Structure formats: C-alpha cells, structure tokens
C-alpha cells in the first residue's frame, strides 16, 4: 500500500469525525432530555471509532499493490462510500478552520482590553473538588482555573444618547457540580463585583447537581447593580428537578427572572427594553412584538441561554443579544479551532461577538462546564460598554 493511501485515510478519518461532530452539535439545538442525548452520544462514539477501526482491520484484505491513485478503483463499494463521505467532511473541516482563523470582531467594536487571572495561584489552595469528573481538572495545562476578564466597547447606531456609556457585566455557564470547588466560583464572582456594571446579566446553566444550590448565596448572591441583575436559565437547569427552586433562590437574592418576559427601564425619555428566552428548553418567547424596538428612543437587549435564537432576535429587531451555552468548545484544537459546540449552527457561534444586522450578539465562553476541562479556551467574564455611534 502506498503513502497516498495512508494520507487519504487520515484525511478521511478527520472528515468523518467532523461530520459526526456537526450532527451531534445539531441535535443539541433541540429540547431533548439528557437520557436521549446520552444515547445519541453513545451511537456517535460507536460510529466515530468503530468505522475507522473497521477500515483499518479491513486494510489487509484489500490485496492491491499499485503505487498510483488507481488504488481507488480497487476498493470495495463500502470503502468508496466511506472515503467519499470522509472527503466531504474534510472539505467542511477545512472551511471551518478558515472561518475560525479569519474571524474578526465587528467594526462597531472600538476598544478591547483583556487580563488573565490565575485563580489557582491566587488562593493557594486546591480548587479541584470531588466526583467522577474531578480528574479532568487535574490534567496538565488545563486552563479551567485561569479566568480571562475582558472589557469590550461597542458603538451602536440605534443606542439612544440617554443610554450612552451603559455597561453590562455578562457571564454564563457556571455548572455548579462539585468537581470544581465553591472557592473558584466565589473568586470569579468577586471579580464580577469589581467590574461594577450598570447591569449584570447571567445567561443560564447554573447547576449540574442540586446539592450545590447552597452555593448560590456566596456566589451570585453577592452581586448587585444600579439597574439590576437579570437572569435566564439553561438546559442543564432544565434537566434537574429543582429548576423552580433555582429561580426562587435567585429571586430571593435580588435577581430578576427574565424568562419569557419583557421589562422596561427609562432614562430621560429613552427606553431600555430587557427581554429573556429559555427556548427551546423552557417557556415561551418574550412578547416583544408590541414594544417596537426599532423606534429611535428605544434600545432592546435579549438574554438567551443559547446563540440559536439569533434569527428570532433579528426578526424582532433586537439590538443586543447576550448568550452562552457553547463554552467556546472548551477545547480549541491548533489550526482547526473548536470541534464540539452544542448548537444548530455547530461551531459558527461557539464564542465571540457577531454582527448580524440589526443585532449584535455576544457569546461568552462561560465560567466552567459539566466537565472541568479547558484547552486554548479560558473561562470568560466580560464587561460590555455601549456607546452612541458617532
């Protein structure tokens, strides 16, 4: 067998993995329960490793010795179909990598500052907790405990002058479970307090284990803001039987539940509309149709757990959408970028800021994850500053 055969095999395996990842990402964009998703993941893993293993084991029976690309003609129909499938996936993988490397912030971003805090070094104690996933936090070079704190400034064409300079502290995806200790989240929330936003926005996935409800007072319970703290919940909160208790506890600590709701703030006759959605997992879309967010004295902000609601936001003239859920992929491969991103758009909106007129969408990488593992994808806490365009 010649070198071209083995190179083609590696390319096909990579493409095969990419298409399976896209398929799994897509199904996570729907309201499917955890048991069904676990079965889908099991099938995914069987296909991911089983088909290449079949191909490798069958290599010895191919029986060809040619040294040109004519070996393709000697393959069985099954091999030809798999290599066509994997070749198509390799093209998609290449295009995804190009999108990742050519990404740039929208033109309305006028300033960006970033600093990294090694929380593990700061507290001088282990932040690795208990449970089956704790070993992931112990892996070398894991960035789970190196928090990136950002400040980003945007000049937006439809921001009323009365709201010029509005600041929003945005974070998402704490995934309190126990594999990362409470101290880590307390330190992250201390940093959020220091950012002193006019508004604090949390976009879901607070819990992965009900026992961690008692962590809320010393974490999110410490936050306050002049214009209020607002939240929506996510799919991992939906999985748990205590979702109503989560809402009540956050409300008792001064947070406003925006799920399926619309609120209005006023300043000098200019309106700020705050809305929230937990679709597709819970509730209904917020009733923004009567708000008329396109008028010149109104600016609208949507909190959504996932970025898949971007089309809905654009349709309803939302100016700013805040989302999480995708964690930036948690692992971003060299050159290729993120692979897993639970969204109907796969990795397109894994993290970052995107201008999809008339909506600016900020997708945070989140604070943690059900699995505490981060490579080339640090946890993120962000302060957004909105300025009048021109």
Secondary structure by P-SEA (a helix, b strand, c coil): ccaaaaaaaaaaaaaaaaaaaaaaaaaacccccaaaaaaaaaaaaaaacaaaaaaaaaccccccccccccccccccaaaaaaaaaaaaaaaaaaaaaaaaaacccccccccccccccccccccccccccccccccccccccccccbbbbbbbbbbcccccccccbbbbbccccccccccccaaaaaaaaaaaaaacccbbbbbccccccccccccccccccccccccbbbbccccccccccaaaaaaaaaaaacccccccbbbbbbcccbbbbbbbbccccccccccccccccccccbbbbbbbccccaaaaaaaacccbbbbcccccccccccccccccccccccccccbbbbbcccbbbbbbccccccccccccccbbbbbbbbbccc
